[in-house]
Amino acid sequence: MNAAVPATKSPPPSAAIELVALTKRYAQGSPAVDRINLRIRSGSYCCLLGPSGCGKSTTLRMIAGHESVSSGDILLENRNITDRPAADRGTAMMFQSFALFPHLSALDNVAFSLKMKGVGKTERHTRAKDLLDRVAMGALANRKPAELSGGQQQRVALARALITRPKVLLLDEPLSALDPFLRIQMRAELRRWQKELGLTFIHVTHSQEEAMALADTMVVMNHGLIEQVGSPHEIYNRPASEFVARFMGGHNVLDTAAGKIGVRTDHMQVTPASQAAPDGLHSKRAVITDVEYQGTYVLLGLQHPGVSPTAHATAELSVMVSEAAFAARPYSLGEAVQLSWAPEAAHSLKTTPSPQLSAVL
Ligand SMILES: Nc1ncnc2c1ncn2[C@@H]1O[C@H](COP(=O)(O)OP(=O)(O)OP(=O)(O)O)[C@@H](O)[C@H]1O
């Protein structure tokens, strides 16, 4: 007879950063960050995402040690760093404006923190030059920041952050100072560096597109709370709440007898009302209020029937129709249609965040 074997629980994957009931209260009123729990996997690219004022930068600054914690804990590789000084945490920060010293060369900017630590000139210059070579900036090591492009300054800023050999790199809107073209280029570089270095990156952004392009894990915040944690694919395909569906975009939020549901705009079909069956559980009448050509697809804006469109009204619903489908059957403003969707394309949405959502990666 087999002896009963106690069930063994496999340990959770190692976390580079763990936030435990982390809270920041600046003054009376609702906290900027409200008892959030989060584990960020070692070696992953994590994006903190949310609208202005949601608490993402405050969270990052608390991890960096640039902001005091009202209550809760921050652990780095199981070490409690909540009250440790910024320079002694194993984190490094890369800022939006790169914060390079204008009067110092790229090499001296990168070597600066080693100088402050009393590292000798030969060693600090060797280490700084190695890092500049690594980010393909070795040839421009003697240039001052004003003599470098935005992208080159970003590489210097990255090298400068890495010189202290951090375990976790914190990036506060690192791409927002760049023009749109360079932003996309540097986004790819950030992702490549993170993979090459095998470091944990925590990147704050308000851009859904940026977070989707970069993150292994996205953390969507709203009003100091975490609304949802997941891969870009999970968040985009199964937004947990009405807020996430609306914030991520590309979704319609519909009221049904069973509550609110979300359906992706590219997972809805349009049929002329004259050819449609009566509305059912997975269909709805609507009137076209907007037709936008977007290249590979046409975006139709729609209102519920009976709502007269005004010049300032934004469409309540939108549907993506492929360019070919629109060419085969164009739709015009004011046309009555039926929207339909497959039952599996719809998922229910929470309307309010739960205050103590525990987000474990
Ligand atoms: N030093 C401060 N003193 C008082 N309130 C602050 C301070 N810093 C931030 N706040 C408040 O805390 C809340 C969260 O701010 P935080 O900067 O973390 O938001 P955010 O999501 O990063 O926004 P943004 O994208 O605009 O930077 C906001 O309501 C903000 O006004």
The ligand as an ORCA input file, in Angstrom:
! r2SCAN-3c Opt
* xyz 0 1
  N       5.011     65.312     -4.119
  C       3.682     65.181     -4.133
  N       2.916     65.833     -3.241
  C       1.567     65.686     -3.221
  N       0.886     64.907     -4.082
  C       1.589     64.246     -5.012
  C       3.023     64.354     -5.097
  N       3.451     63.556     -6.125
  C       2.345     63.005     -6.652
  N       1.227     63.421     -6.002
  C      -0.159     62.999     -6.279
  O      -0.225     61.592     -6.202
  C      -1.031     61.053     -7.248
  C      -0.220     60.070     -8.081
  O       0.821     60.777     -8.746
  P       1.885     60.055     -9.685
  O       2.891     61.074    -10.115
  O       2.375     58.840     -9.049
  O       0.952     59.655    -10.910
  P       1.348     59.145    -12.335
  O       0.429     58.035    -12.624
  O       2.790     58.830    -12.425
  O       0.990     60.391    -13.246
  P       1.806     61.088    -14.434
  O       1.722     60.127    -15.602
  O       1.019     62.343    -14.677
  O       3.193     61.312    -13.956
  C      -1.535     62.245     -8.039
  O      -2.819     62.556     -7.572
  C      -0.564     63.337     -7.710
  O      -1.171     64.599     -7.772
*
